[in-house]
Amino acid sequence: MVYRMLVLDIDGTLLRSNFRLDKETREAIDYVKKKGVYVTLATGRNFPSTKKVAKALKLDGYLISQNGGYVASSVDHPFFESHLSREDTYRMVNILENYNCHIRLVHERYSIGNQVQQKNQLVAKMTLGAGDPLFYPVTFTESLSSHVLEKEITPSKIDVQFFDEKEKESAEKHLKAHYGGFEFTSSTKCNFEINAPNVTKANALRMLGLKLDITPEEMVTVGDSHNDLEMIEMAGLGVAMGNAPEQVRCAANWVTRTNDQLGVSYMIKEVFRKQLRASYYL
C-alpha cells in the first residue's frame, strides 16, 4: 500500500510531555513531505494553537482542530466548521454548573471559561494550558450560562475538567441522558469534551480525504487517546503511541514508541523509508 497522507495528533503524540517538539520529529516530517505525502494535524486544540504547531512544522495545508469541529488552512477560510447552538450550549453549561468542574467553551477565535475556586495544578494547566497561544483571547466569568445567553456564544466544542473521577462519571451520565446523540470523548480520566453529533476527527478526515482525493486506506493516522480511536480504526494504517491507553493500542495496526521516546519520528522512518515519492505511482 502507498500511503499518501500522514495525520498526527498533537498532545501526547507529536509533542513530548513537556510540550516540546523534538528536532528529530521535525526532520522526520520534512523527510516524509519530500516523498509527496500530505501531512496534517488532527487535534482537540483550538485552531490558532493548531496553526502555531503547524507553522513550526512548515505545514500550510488544511488542519483539523477542535476535535473535527473546525477544518481550515486559515481561520478566515474554513473548509468545514461546526458550532453548537446557543440553546444547546446554555443547557449543557447549566447542567455542568451543578458540578465542581472547570468548563471551557472553545471557539476558533476565542475561548470562555468559568471561574473555579480550586487550588491545585489541574486548574493551572486548564487555565493556562499550552493550547492557548498568546494572541488567542481567553476570558473567564462567574456565571458562564448567563454569559452564553448575553453574548450568544456558539462554541465548536465544550471542554470539561473535573477534580474527581466519580463526579465526572455522574456529570457525563447526566448529560448523555439528554444529549446522547452528541459526541463525547475524553483524553484523561477526569475530563470529557463535547462536540455536535457526528463531529469527530475521523469524519473530518473523511471529508478532507474526499476533497484531496485520498482514501482512508491511503492514510496513516497517529494518536494517543480515546478521541483518536475512530481515526486510528478507519485508516489504512492506524498507529497508537506507546503511551496510549490499552483500548487505543489494541485497536491500532501498529504501536510505536512513546511521545517521550521519539515515537512519531521512529514510526515515520519505519513505515515510509521504503516508499517512493507518491508521484512515482501515478
N, C-alpha and C positions, 0 to 999 in steps of 0.2 A: 504494500500500500504506500502511495505517495501522500505525505501529509502536507497540506497547503496552508494550514492555519494553526498557530500556537496561541492558546488562550490561557492567561495567567491570572490567578487571584493575587491580591497584594499582601495583606497582613497574614502572617503565618506561612506564607508561600514564597513570594518574591523577596520580602524583607526579612531580615533577621528579627529575633525577639526584641532587640533594642531599636527596631525600626530603621536600621541602616541597610543600604543597598551595596552589596559587595561588588568590587571591581570585576571579579570573575563572572558574576551574573550578568553584568553589563556587556562584557566581552562575549559571553555565550549568546546573548540575544543579538548582538551585532553579527555574529557568526551565522545564526540561523536566518537572519534577514537577508544576508548576502546570497543565501540559497533560494531566495524568492519566496520565502514563507511569510505570510501575513501574520504579524504579531499584534495581539490586542490584550487589553486588561478587562477582567470581569470581577467586580468588587462591590461590596456594600457601601464603600466610601461615597461621599458626595462628589459631584462632578469636578469642581475645582481642585480638590485634593487628588483625584484620579488623574487629572490633566497634569498636575505638577509632577507626579511619578512618571507619567508617560514622557514628559519633556526631558527628564533625566535619562530616559532610555532612548530618546530620539525617535519616539513613535508619534506620527502625525495623522494616523487614521482614526477610525471610529473606536470609541471606548464605551464599555458597558459599566455604568455606575449605578449606585443606589439599588443594588440587587436586581438590575434589569429595568428599573423604573425610568432611566434616562440613558439613551444611547446617542452619542454625538461625537463629532470631531472638534466642535467648538460650541460654547454654551449658547450662542445666538442662532445656531442652525442644527437643531436636534433632528436625528433620523427617526427616533421614536421617543415619546415621553408619556408617562402615565402619572396621574395625580389622584390622590384620594379626595373625595368630595369634602367640602367644608362640613356637611352634616355628619358624614361617617367619622371624620376626624374628631369632631366635637364629642360625639357619643362615645368613641373609644377612649379619648382622653378623660372624659367624665367618669368612666368606669375605672381607669387606671389611677385616678387621683384618690381613690379609696385605699390604695396600697402604698406601702413605703418603697418607692422606686423613683428613679430618675428617668424622665421622658424626654426624648429629643425628636422634634419634628424636622425631618430632613428634606430640604428643597435644593434644587440645583444652584440657587443663588444665595441661600441663607439657611440657617437653622435656628430653631427656638426651643428652649428647654425650660422645665420647671426648676425652681429653686429648692434644693434639698438640704435639710439640716442634718448632715451626717459627716462626722469627722473620720474619714478614712481615705486611703489611697484610691479606692474604687471610684469615688466621685471625682477625684482629681483627674484620673485618667479619662473619665467620661466627659468632664467639663473642658479639659484642656488636652484633648487627645491628639495624637499625631495626624489624625484625619482632618484636622481643621487648619488649613493654611491661613496665614495672617490676613490675607485680603478677603476672606470669606466671613461675612457678618454672622456672629453667634451672639444671641441675646437670651436673657433669662427673665422669667416673670413669675410672680407669686401664684397667679391663677391662670394656668395655661388654657383651660377650657374657655374662660372668658375672653382671653386673648384671641383664640381661634375665631370666635364669633365676631369680635370687634374688627379684626384685621382681615377677615376672610382668608385664613390660612389654608392652603391646599398642598400638603407635602406629597412627595413621591413615596416616602417611607417613614414609618414610626419606629424609632429605636427605644427599647425599654431595658433598663439595667436595674436589677434587684439586689438586695443585700442578704436575701435568704432564699434558698432554693425552693423551699416549700411554698413560700409566698409567690414566687414566680410561677410555680405549677398551678396554684389556685387562680391567679390572675389570668393565665393563659386559658385555663378551662372555662372561666367566666366569659372571656371574650369570644372564644370559639363557639360557645353556645349561641351567641348572637351573630357572629361573623365567621361562621365555619367555611364559607367559600373564599375567604381571603387567604393570602399566603403568609404562613407563619414559619419563620426559620430561626435558627439560633447558632451562635458561634461559641458560646460558653454555657456553663450550667446555669448561670444566673441572668441570662438575657434572652430576649427574643426580638425579632424585627417583623414588622407587618407591612406587606405590600398589597396592592389591589389584586383581585382574582386574576390568575394566570400570568402575573408579572413575576418572572423568575429570571435568573441568569441564563438558564437553558433556553427558555423561549426567546429571550433577546438574541441569543446566539443563532437560533433557527432563522429568525428574521434577517439577521445580518448575513448569515450564510446564503440566503436566497438573493439578497442584494448583490453579494460579491460572487455569486455562482460557485460557492464552496459547500459541499455536502457535509453533514455531520460525520460521515465516515472519513472525511479528509481532515478532520480536526484532531488536535491534541489538546486536551484540557487538563489543567493542573490546579489542585486546590487542597485545602486542609480542614474544612469544616462542613457542617451539615448543609449550609446554603450552597455548597459546591457539589453536593451529591448528585443532583439531577444532571448537571452538565458533564460530570465525570461518567455517568452511566450512558449518556446519549452519544458520546464521542467515539470516533474510530479507535482512539487510544485515550482512555481515561486514566490519569495519573494522580495518585494521592501522595501527599507529603508523608514522610516518616513520622511526623508529629501529629498527624490527623487521628481522629477517634477511630476505634476499631471498625465501626459500621462503614465509615468512609473508605478505609483501607481495604475492607473486604469487597466493596463494590468496584474497586478500581481494577484495571487491567494490569497495572504496574505500580509498584510502590517505590518511590525514590528516597533519598536521604532526607533528613530534617531540614528545616529552614536555617538552622544554625550550622549545618554541615554542607552548605552549598548544594542543596538538593535540586534546585532548578538547573544550575549550570551542569551538574552531573547528568541529569536526565537529558538535557539537550544534546550533550556530546554522545551519549549512548544511543539515543533514538535517531538523531539526524546526521551522524557522521558519515554514513554510507549513502545518504540520499543526495542525488544530483540536484542542480538548480531545477525549480519547478518548470521553467520554460523548456527544459530538455525533453519533457514528456508530452509536450503539446504538439 
